[in-house]
Structures are given as structure tokens and as C-alpha cells.
């Protein structure tokens, strides 16, 4: 029986929107947004989308008109009543009213600010400039839209049958990964794959697979919309944009040296428990920890997001011991370029020495490597970063020089101030 | 949008019928049926279903009531107008009106005769006794029903998500097989997998995959309903039941020795070209060919269905040469226990010496090995054979003693008459 009404309705779609909700974003963006709205509401920040995988000519693959339609659609979104109810009524990390009434009121009235889009050669230059708490919410939707439009461009060349086989393969691959992960005793793992997902529906499927296959070992997803839809935990804490913007705003070298700690001092006031997770690598993990105030050693854990993850974890363990803390009571979250083998290796290496958790990103929600000709669906490294604050450029060093961002002279200045020596170059996987 | 009408309609199903059409059967059953209707219309034959894989307790897995409902449903079927039109109007092997008007009239009025079902320990005893042209059409539906009820019994224990992953894996596995087959230059392969398929829908999917993946190398399916539905060739010639019944009817040892040739003489009158395919192994290939009349050497080809296939093909090649025939003009169809590696091996061994074709059966349409606990969806060896004709037992020897059938004294008698010596035992794969 053909449902004629459904068919006709489907034919009426003008576009098939990729991002259909303001909470189709990472939980930590909302946490950070609340913090920024309280502490730096009027800072003017510029976010810019950067394709680090330049061999992928996004502007040739993706039609500019379609890209504009998708971005315009996001600007038409506002928080729905159900979404607001979920954010207001839910328990996050065991805490009720994570989001204050004033933040919720602001969020309910928010529409995302304008974007600037320009084609530059084979790439798009996509930027968002405006008040920090507003423009920061563009990051995840912008990335998800570009990633999915690229997927769609490739999928549009395939037949119905090829598509079925493609997803059968992707499902089989993911399920095999989940079956290996199931062997890891005491595993704790979350989905961190919103930003570079193959598509929304695929991320949603991946999350369901993790729920089904891992049970309690799957602790939640960073994606609020999927957390709401699948009735699971929303996961996340804070990101590099906080120290990057705070640092760019610093008036003196002394202020700059203090900026990353000021970020966490503000965070400390707002959050407790599992939300107190240090992200130490923005300007080099080693120096950051060495100069850190003692109260930071009392935090719950650390997130390792660049460099050799085993070295990062060892550095943290040594640091906790030096500060008189018991590492076995600390949480280490690995979140950089993970796949099953790496997860198993890090788990076996650290599970008896610290509490270990994993934020699995792109190779959870976008592992279509090897499935189509020219590997045209392989994930690639697209980022959307704060590049300026109140007119000053931001800088990120991280523990891998291949992930560094900012003007060369500023990078040198930051390296000097944060005492970053020679760093080991590592390939950026995704 | 939920289509309420469809939901309500689905809820009204009494059963989900496995066999929904009288032409959901192998093409050669219809060819043979026409021949039998002309030559032996009143012979009383008894078909019996035998589970050669006794470790699978079909009677524990499959509810007797459900089995009866499925079998009863088949008895309610008659040829639809569209099916009749397709059989009457289609070209089979390049020939129009393959089925005579008198056969078609008979077929249009056919309902399948009663069955006898009894539980014996862990197995069912399912038999069909009646006029040969009627009971013979039970073979494929009976097998397909038991195979699919067994699949359903296992699938019923699985969650929605597990089911999705199961089929994703099966699709991925089949597609990988097809990709290997695609590498074989000059391949010709057909689907022979109706009788031991995982399910109807799965066989239909497999056929679509073969069409999509192999193009012209996929020459068709033995299943008439799927051939009609997918608008491709229906494939097949003749089977062991003809020599088995003809032989059982023989009054003397001399008549018995001639019976297998009488079958092919009758066939010779009715069919030409690619339908003239010798099935030589019913009572041993070697003796059969040695004693064969010269006109048989003029036939188009041979089907190798038991024993070591390479030895069977070599025997045929030698025989053709002895009879002054050019083997490169002859067709060798392999159809026993095939999978990709065996197909590739046989193709590379024989493609330059004869015309080679493959009838791929169970491991095309039912390769669910290793996918679920206790390998509960692995295919198994279920057959439905003519066991008696006009009250006399039938005998099959084949080129593998593990496939022999019939009373021990009759097997000895047949071995003596057909001069079958020691045979090599081979595991029956499926």
C-alpha cells in the first residue's frame, strides 16, 4: 500500500535540512556558552571554518546555493518547547538545573547570527563574527553541515543498491568495532562524533549501536539532540576556545600567562565534580601543569586531546603525584583520533592506574574509509575555531605542532611565554 | 506520518506466508513436470522430506501448527493470471511457447495435493504421495518453508537492532563475494538457491545483488517468481528425480540399465539447445557415460552435481573426445556445494577447455554462517526426494556415497547393474 499523502508530503520538501534543532550540538558548547554569557557576554569573536585536508576541494564538491540554504535553515531555528523543557528539567552529571533560568531565557530567544561565506579557489571561507555566546553556537552546526553536504555529494552519484550495500558495510564495520570494545573489561566510552559525522542519521544509528552493544560501558553522547531522542546522558565539559579567547584578550604578557588559569578559575566557580576536567594542551601540557595553581590538582580529571596520548597521561599522573594527589582517584579522558586498537591499548595501559574514559569521535561516526572509489567518503579534518577576539588573533599550540593555529609571530610569542620547547610532530588523523 | 491503514492491514495478517505463488519454484520443476505430464502422467510417486543434518532438531525448532498453516497456504494457491501470462508469453532459452497450451491449461487448474505430516522424535516426517506431475511440485515449496520457518524461529529470539546488524553483515558478506566473482573474466553464473534459501526476501535480495554487481556474468535465476519479478532469465534443465522414477519403474534388470537413457531420450524429443544438459551422476558418472548412446555425446553439455567436480569435468572431457566431440564447444555446469573460492578454482581450471557455467545455490542464498550464537542460522542439508514410484523404492547413488539414497539391497542391485565400484566419500556441504 503506497501512502500517497506521505509521498506527496516528501515531494514538497524544499530542502532536506541537515541541522534541524539548536540542540543538535555538543553539550559542552552549551555549558561554555552559559559561562561565556556570564563572564564575557560582549566580547566580539570571529569563528572561521578551516579545512585542514586541502586535497578535498569542498567548493567543487558542494554547491554554494545548497550550502547557503542549509546555513539559512539553521538561522531559522529556535529552541522548541520540548528542547527547552529537556534542558531545564534534565539532570546533567547528577545535577538538576545545570542551566540557569537566565541562560535558558536567553537561549529561548536566540537566533543564530549571520554568517559570511565566500569561495576562495577550491575552498569555502566561512566565518561567523559577533557576540561570543552567539557565534560560538555556529561551530558544530557549521561543521556538521559541511561534512554532510560532502557526504551527500558523493552519495548522490550512487545507485539505490550501492547505497544499501554501503550502509550494510558501515554497520558491519561499526558492529565489529563494538564487539571488540565489548571485550574490554571496565570500559567507559562516550560518543564525541557530532562535529565530523557522516550524517545526522548515521550518528544517531551509531549511538543506538553503542547503546545496544555496550550497555553501561557506553556512558552517553556529546550530542544533546540525540541524548534527548535516545534518553541517554549528554556528555562534555569545556574546550580550547575558552583559553584561546581569554588569552587573546590579555593586555600584557603577564596577563597572557595567567589567562588559561583564569578560564578554569571561572569554571571552578560554576561547576563541580565530573565537570571539573582540565584541558591542558592549548599551550602545551607540560608547562601548563608545571605552573598550575594547587587547587587545579584537586580537579576530577584531565582530557588528553593532542600529542602522544600515553605521554600526556603519564605527564598528568606524575603531576598529580607531585601535588600529593592520588592518581587512582583521577579521571583521564582520551579524545584525540581514537579508534578501537588505540582505545584497547590505552585502556590496558592506564585502567589500573587512573580512572579511564574515552570520547570517541570521527572514527565512530564517520568511518567510511575504503568503501567507495577514490576513498571519497573517508573522513577529513575540518575544524571551526575562534580565530580572533575583540580584533586580536587567537593562538593555539596544542601538543602537536601540526595542530597549531594563529599568526607566526604570535605563535612564537606564545611559545616563549608558555615555555614550549620542541614538540613532536604527529599526523592529524581526523 | 504513520500510515494507519497500512498498520491496521498488517495487524490483520493471520500468517506471513512464506510461499505465495505456485511459480515460487525452480524452473526445471516446471520443465520436468511438463515432460512427466506427457510421458508418465499416472505414475504414483511418493516424495519425502529428509533432514540430512540430524543434529538440527527441526521438530523442536518449528511449531507444528505453524508448519501446517504454511503448507495449507500453499495448497490454497493457484496460478495467477499474470503468472500464466508470463509462462505463456515469455521466451525461455530463446524459445517461445516452451510450455504447451495443454500443459498450461493443466497448470492453471492445479492445486497442490494433500501432504502427510508426522512428528518423529526431533524431526518431522513430511511426505507427498500422488500423481507424479502433481506431487513433484511440492519439493521446492516444502523445502523453502522448512528452511524459512527454521530461520524465523532463530530470528524471533533477536532484537530489532540485532536483526539490522545481522542483515548488514549478510549483505556485506555477499557483496564481498560478488566483488571477488567480478574479477573472474568470462564468468557465467546463475542463482540455484531457492530450495535452501534463508528466506524468500533474502533470495530476492541476493538476486538483485547479483544483477547489480555482476551484470551480464549473472545469467539468471532458477526461481520463476523472482525471474518474473526482476525481469531476468529463468534457468534450469532436469534433475535426478527423472532417472530415479524411471529406474524404479523398470520391470527387469535390463530395463533398469536402460532407464536413465530412456529419460534423456524422452527429453531429447522435447528439447533442444541449452536444455540438452546431461545429468550423469544418478548412478555413477563414469559408467553412465561409458554406456551412453552416441546421440547423447551430441548434447550441449553436462551438469556436475556430486563427487569431486574437477574429476567429473575431466571425465566428461575425456568422454567427449572419445566420441569425437570438441570439448571446447561443450558446456559444463557446476552446481554442487559451490562458494567463491571453488568457483574461481574451477573456472581457472576449465574455462579455456570447455564452456563453463555455475549454478550457485545454498552459499549464495543462505550463507549466515558464524553470525549468531551456536551458529544457529548456518545452512543445513535438507532434501525432498522421490522415494517410491508405483510402490517401488527409488535409488540414488550419485558420485558420493554420502549422498546415496534407497534401501540397502536395492543400492547393491543398482551398483551391480550400473557397474559402480568403490566411490570416494566426500562431506556434504549443504
Boltz contact constraints between the chains, C-beta under 6 A:
constraints:
  - contact:
      token1: [A, 1]
      token2: [B, 6]
      max_distance: 6.0
  - contact:
      token1: [A, 3]
      token2: [B, 3]
      max_distance: 6.0
  - contact:
      token1: [A, 6]
      token2: [B, 1]
      max_distance: 6.0
  - contact:
      token1: [A, 161]
      token2: [B, 212]
      max_distance: 6.0
  - contact:
      token1: [A, 165]
      token2: [B, 175]
      max_distance: 6.0
  - contact:
      token1: [A, 168]
      token2: [B, 168]
      max_distance: 6.0
  - contact:
      token1: [A, 168]
      token2: [B, 171]
      max_distance: 6.0
  - contact:
      token1: [A, 168]
      token2: [B, 172]
      max_distance: 6.0
  - contact:
      token1: [A, 169]
      token2: [B, 172]
      max_distance: 6.0
  - contact:
      token1: [A, 171]
      token2: [B, 168]
      max_distance: 6.0
  - contact:
      token1: [A, 172]
      token2: [B, 168]
      max_distance: 6.0
  - contact:
      token1: [A, 172]
      token2: [B, 169]
      max_distance: 6.0
  - contact:
      token1: [A, 172]
      token2: [B, 172]
      max_distance: 6.0
  - contact:
      token1: [A, 175]
      token2: [B, 165]
      max_distance: 6.0
  - contact:
      token1: [A, 212]
      token2: [B, 161]
      max_distance: 6.0
